[in-house]
Amino acid sequence: MKISPKMKKSLNDQVALEGAASNSYLAMASWCEVTGYEGAANYFYAQSDEERTHMLKIIHYLNDMGAASTIPAIQSPLSTFKSLEGILKIALKNEQTVTAAIHKMVEITQKEKDHSTYAFLEWFVNEQVQEETKFETLLQKFELIGRDKLAINEIDKILAAESPTPVDSTA
């Protein structure tokens, strides 16, 4: 089984996109931590890890297919933000960009009758539905609860409850 040069390039581009997403979430987590949003910080540290895992998944797939992956340089992400709501809007936009890129790769697999890569990408298609829904739901909380300090504190608690165990910064 071999993948086409076009598919290889698309997957390598996705490696870069996942790496950039990981760094973006890392910057968001750092800002949240410094700003006092402990729940959001843990949530975004976990998101960063998740995106890195996605990147590794694609790298391993490329390598398994004999199409060595290319590890890209990644641009520095935005590191200052205006608000927690603003961060969630940026996160949703980032996820929508990733979704569009994955859908384009699925179209390539269909045109090229690349069933192996199509099957591999199915997991990502489903994952992106969950990711976008998660951020849309979190953004709805601002409409439901509000934007005052108490509301934002509640949203931070929601983010804390949605994140896996807190990241140990002393490890």
C-alpha positions as CSV (number, residue, x, y, z in Angstrom):
1,M,0.0,0.0,0.0
2,K,1.3,3.4,-1.0
3,I,-0.2,6.8,-0.7
4,S,0.0,9.4,-3.5
5,P,2.4,12.4,-3.2
6,K,-0.7,14.6,-3.0
7,M,-2.0,12.6,0.0
8,K,1.4,12.6,1.6
9,K,1.6,16.4,1.3
10,S,-1.9,16.8,2.7
11,L,-1.1,14.6,5.7
12,N,2.1,16.4,6.3
13,D,0.3,19.7,6.1
14,Q,-2.1,18.3,8.7
15,V,0.8,17.4,11.0
16,A,1.7,21.1,10.9
17,L,-1.9,22.2,11.5
18,E,-2.2,19.8,14.5
19,G,1.2,21.1,15.9
20,A,0.1,24.7,15.5
21,A,-3.2,23.8,17.3
22,S,-1.3,22.2,20.1
23,N,0.9,25.3,20.5
24,S,-2.1,27.6,20.3
25,Y,-3.8,25.7,23.1
26,L,-0.6,25.8,25.1
27,A,-0.5,29.6,24.8
28,M,-4.2,29.8,25.8
29,A,-3.5,27.6,28.8
30,S,-0.6,29.7,29.9
31,W,-2.6,32.9,29.6
32,C,-5.5,31.4,31.5
33,E,-3.1,30.2,34.2
34,V,-1.5,33.6,34.7
35,T,-4.9,35.3,34.5
36,G,-6.4,33.1,37.3
37,Y,-8.6,30.8,35.3
38,E,-7.3,27.6,36.8
39,G,-10.1,25.4,35.3
40,A,-9.6,26.9,31.8
41,A,-5.8,26.5,32.1
42,N,-6.1,22.8,32.9
43,Y,-8.7,22.4,30.1
44,F,-6.4,24.0,27.5
45,Y,-3.3,22.2,28.7
46,A,-5.2,19.0,28.1
47,Q,-6.4,20.3,24.7
48,S,-2.8,21.0,23.8
49,D,-1.8,17.4,24.7
50,E,-4.8,16.1,22.6
51,E,-3.7,18.0,19.5
52,R,-0.1,16.7,19.9
53,T,-1.6,13.2,20.1
54,H,-3.4,13.8,16.9
55,M,-0.2,15.0,15.3
56,L,1.6,11.9,16.4
57,K,-1.2,9.7,15.1
58,I,-0.7,11.2,11.6
59,I,3.1,10.9,11.8
60,H,2.8,7.2,12.7
61,Y,0.3,6.6,9.9
62,L,2.6,8.3,7.4
63,N,5.6,6.3,8.6
64,D,3.6,3.0,8.6
65,M,2.6,3.7,5.0
66,G,6.3,4.2,4.0
67,A,5.7,7.9,3.3
68,A,8.0,9.4,5.9
69,S,6.6,12.3,7.7
70,T,8.0,15.8,7.6
71,I,8.3,17.5,11.0
72,P,7.5,21.2,10.4
73,A,8.6,24.4,12.0
74,I,5.6,25.8,13.8
75,Q,4.8,29.5,14.0
76,S,4.5,31.1,17.4
77,P,0.9,31.3,18.4
78,L,-1.0,34.3,19.6
79,S,-0.1,34.7,23.3
80,T,-2.2,37.6,24.6
81,F,-5.9,37.4,24.8
82,K,-8.7,39.8,25.8
83,S,-11.0,37.4,27.5
84,L,-11.9,33.8,28.2
85,E,-14.8,34.1,25.8
86,G,-12.4,35.5,23.2
87,I,-10.1,32.4,23.7
88,L,-13.1,30.1,23.2
89,K,-14.0,31.9,20.0
90,I,-10.5,31.5,18.7
91,A,-10.5,27.8,19.7
92,L,-13.7,27.2,17.8
93,K,-12.3,29.0,14.7
94,N,-9.1,26.8,14.9
95,E,-11.2,23.7,15.1
96,Q,-13.3,24.7,12.1
97,T,-10.0,25.2,10.2
98,V,-8.9,21.7,11.1
99,T,-12.2,20.3,10.2
100,A,-12.1,21.9,6.7
101,A,-8.6,20.5,6.2
102,I,-9.6,17.0,7.2
103,H,-12.7,17.2,4.9
104,K,-10.4,18.1,2.0
105,M,-8.2,15.1,2.7
106,V,-11.2,12.9,2.8
107,E,-12.2,14.2,-0.7
108,I,-8.7,13.4,-2.0
109,T,-9.0,9.8,-0.6
110,Q,-12.3,9.4,-2.4
111,K,-11.0,10.7,-5.7
112,E,-7.9,8.5,-5.4
113,K,-9.7,5.5,-4.1
114,D,-7.3,5.4,-1.2
115,H,-9.4,3.2,1.2
116,S,-6.7,2.9,3.8
117,T,-6.3,6.6,4.3
118,Y,-10.0,7.1,4.1
119,A,-10.5,4.6,7.0
120,F,-7.7,6.3,8.9
121,L,-9.3,9.7,8.5
122,E,-12.8,8.6,9.6
123,W,-11.7,8.8,13.2
124,F,-10.6,12.5,12.7
125,V,-13.9,13.3,11.0
126,N,-15.8,12.1,14.0
127,E,-13.4,13.7,16.4
128,Q,-13.9,17.1,14.8
129,V,-17.7,16.9,15.2
130,Q,-17.1,16.5,18.9
131,E,-14.5,19.2,19.1
132,E,-16.6,21.8,17.3
133,T,-19.7,20.9,19.4
134,K,-17.7,21.2,22.6
135,F,-16.6,24.7,21.9
136,E,-20.0,25.8,20.5
137,T,-21.6,24.5,23.8
138,L,-19.0,26.3,25.9
139,L,-19.6,29.6,24.0
140,Q,-23.4,29.2,24.6
141,K,-22.6,29.4,28.4
142,F,-21.8,33.1,28.0
143,E,-25.3,33.6,26.6
144,L,-26.9,31.5,29.3
145,I,-25.0,32.5,32.4
146,G,-23.6,35.9,31.4
147,R,-20.3,37.7,31.2
148,D,-19.9,39.2,34.7
149,K,-17.2,38.0,37.0
150,L,-19.4,35.5,38.7
151,A,-20.6,34.0,35.4
152,I,-17.0,33.8,34.1
153,N,-16.0,32.1,37.4
154,E,-18.8,29.5,36.8
155,I,-17.6,29.0,33.2
156,D,-14.1,28.4,34.5
157,K,-15.6,25.7,36.9
158,I,-17.3,24.1,33.9
159,L,-14.0,24.0,32.0
160,A,-12.4,22.5,35.1
161,A,-15.1,19.8,35.2
162,E,-14.6,19.0,31.5
163,S,-10.8,18.7,31.6
164,P,-9.1,15.5,32.6
165,T,-7.0,15.4,35.7
166,P,-5.0,18.6,36.2
167,V,-1.7,18.8,34.5
168,D,1.2,18.4,37.0
169,S,3.4,21.4,36.4
170,T,6.1,20.1,38.7
171,A,6.7,16.9,36.8
